[in-house]
Amino acid sequence: MRLHEEPQEEGHYRADEVEDIADDERARDNAEGAMTELNLALQQQDKEELQRRNTKKADVQRKLTNRVTEKSNQVKEDIKSRLVGEMPAQEKDKLSLQERPVLKVFEQYVKDDDSRIDRSEMHQVVQSLGAGLSEDPTNIVFTSIDTDQDGRIDFEEFFAWYKLI
């Protein structure tokens, strides 16, 4: 305290102290405002980054879903063709030189649309090969060839048998 100044009552401030306090409060308010703006900017950046990541994740999920759907459709088509006994063209191209003539024989005796040989068609195959078997022995042969026991002989079963005769 200066010698010429009068003592201040408790709770009362001089003008220069009041101005210093006001400056401090303005500086604190400015700092708080800057921090608020910085926090808002960081939140906005985080939100934009999250949106970018979610968009990228959605793109990856969409691509994976498309691949899985495409592969699933291929598998379904393959299963469907195998169930009805059709051999896709690409599989026919993969047949060995030994299998191709057998496929022609096989296709000669398939009468219905399922591309598999039933019991009556098998009887015709046996007769054409000159075996001269009656229907009962032909049924025994049929049962031994029909390894999956579905009542029809597909090309793989026919080829395995044909190699043995």
C-alpha positions in Angstrom: 0.0 0.0 0.0 1.3 3.4 -0.9 1.8 6.0 1.8 -0.8 8.4 0.4 -3.5 5.9 -0.4 -6.3 5.4 1.9 -6.9 1.8 3.0 -9.7 0.2 1.0 -12.6 -1.3 2.8 -12.9 -5.0 2.5 -14.7 -6.1 -0.7 -14.1 -2.8 -2.5 -11.5 -2.5 -5.3 -9.7 0.4 -6.8 -10.4 1.3 -10.4 -7.2 -0.2 -11.7 -7.9 -3.4 -9.9 -11.4 -3.5 -11.3 -10.0 -3.0 -14.8 -7.5 -5.8 -14.2 -10.3 -8.1 -13.0 -12.4 -7.2 -16.0 -9.4 -7.9 -18.3 -8.9 -11.3 -16.7 -12.6 -12.1 -17.1 -12.5 -11.1 -20.7 -9.4 -13.2 -21.3 -11.0 -16.2 -19.5 -14.2 -15.7 -21.6 -12.2 -15.5 -24.8 -10.2 -18.6 -23.8 -13.4 -20.5 -23.0 -14.9 -19.4 -26.3 -11.8 -20.5 -28.2 -11.9 -23.9 -26.4 -15.6 -24.2 -27.2 -14.9 -23.5 -30.9 -12.0 -25.9 -30.9 -14.2 -28.6 -29.3 -16.9 -28.0 -31.8 -14.4 -28.2 -34.7 -12.9 -31.4 -33.3 -16.4 -32.9 -32.9 -17.2 -32.0 -36.5 -14.0 -33.6 -37.7 -14.8 -36.7 -35.6 -18.3 -36.8 -37.1 -17.0 -36.4 -40.7 -14.3 -39.1 -40.1 -17.0 -41.4 -38.7 -19.2 -40.8 -41.7 -16.2 -41.5 -44.1 -15.5 -44.8 -42.2 -19.2 -45.8 -42.2 -19.4 -45.0 -45.9 -16.2 -47.1 -46.6 -17.6 -49.9 -44.4 -20.9 -49.8 -46.2 -19.0 -50.0 -49.6 -16.9 -52.9 -48.4 -20.0 -54.7 -47.1 -21.9 -54.1 -50.3 -19.0 -55.5 -52.4 -18.7 -58.5 -50.1 -22.5 -59.0 -50.3 -22.4 -58.8 -54.1 -19.5 -61.3 -54.2 -21.3 -63.7 -51.8 -24.5 -63.4 -53.8 -22.7 -64.0 -57.1 -20.9 -67.0 -55.7 -24.1 -68.3 -54.1 -25.9 -68.0 -57.4 -23.1 -69.9 -59.1 -23.3 -72.6 -56.5 -27.1 -72.8 -56.8 -26.9 -73.1 -60.6 -24.3 -75.8 -60.2 -26.4 -77.7 -57.7 -29.5 -77.2 -59.8 -27.7 -78.5 -62.9 -26.4 -81.5 -60.9 -29.8 -82.2 -59.5 -31.3 -82.4 -62.9 -28.3 -84.1 -64.2 -27.3 -81.5 -66.7 -23.7 -80.9 -67.3 -22.8 -77.2 -67.7 -20.9 -76.5 -71.0 -17.8 -75.4 -69.1 -17.7 -78.8 -67.4 -18.2 -80.6 -70.7 -15.2 -78.8 -71.9 -13.2 -80.1 -69.0 -14.0 -83.7 -69.7 -11.1 -86.0 -70.5 -10.7 -87.6 -73.9 -11.8 -90.8 -72.2 -15.0 -89.3 -70.8 -16.3 -87.5 -74.0 -17.3 -90.6 -75.9 -19.0 -92.0 -72.8 -21.0 -88.8 -72.4 -22.3 -89.3 -76.0 -23.4 -92.8 -75.1 -24.9 -91.6 -71.9 -26.9 -88.8 -73.6 -28.2 -91.3 -76.2 -30.2 -93.1 -73.5 -31.5 -90.2 -71.5 -35.1 -89.8 -72.5 -36.5 -87.3 -70.1 -35.5 -83.8 -69.1 -33.6 -84.6 -66.0 -30.5 -85.8 -67.8 -30.2 -88.9 -65.8 -30.9 -92.5 -66.6 -33.8 -94.3 -64.9 -34.3 -98.1 -64.7 -36.0 -98.5 -68.0 -33.4 -96.5 -69.8 -30.7 -98.5 -68.1 -32.3 -101.7 -69.5 -32.0 -100.2 -73.0 -28.3 -99.4 -72.3 -27.6 -103.0 -71.2 -29.5 -104.4 -74.2 -27.6 -102.2 -76.6 -24.3 -103.4 -75.2 -25.4 -106.9 -76.1 -25.6 -108.2 -72.6 -29.0 -109.7 -73.2 -30.0 -109.4 -69.5 -33.6 -109.6 -68.4 -35.1 -106.9 -66.3 -34.2 -108.4 -62.9 -30.5 -108.6 -63.5 -30.6 -105.2 -65.1 -32.2 -103.9 -61.9 -29.4 -105.4 -59.9 -26.9 -103.7 -62.2 -28.8 -100.4 -61.9 -28.8 -100.6 -58.1 -25.0 -101.2 -58.0 -24.4 -98.2 -60.3 -26.8 -95.8 -58.5 -24.3 -95.1 -55.7 -26.3 -92.3 -54.2 -29.4 -94.4 -54.3 -31.6 -91.6 -55.7 -33.2 -93.9 -58.3 -31.4 -92.2 -61.2 -27.9 -92.6 -62.6 -26.1 -89.4 -63.3 -23.1 -89.1 -65.6 -20.4 -89.6 -62.9 -22.1 -92.8 -61.8 -22.5 -94.0 -65.4 -18.9 -93.2 -66.2 -17.5 -95.0 -63.2 -19.5 -98.1 -64.3 -18.6 -97.7 -67.9 -14.9 -97.8 -67.1 -15.4 -101.2 -65.4 -17.1 -102.9 -68.4 
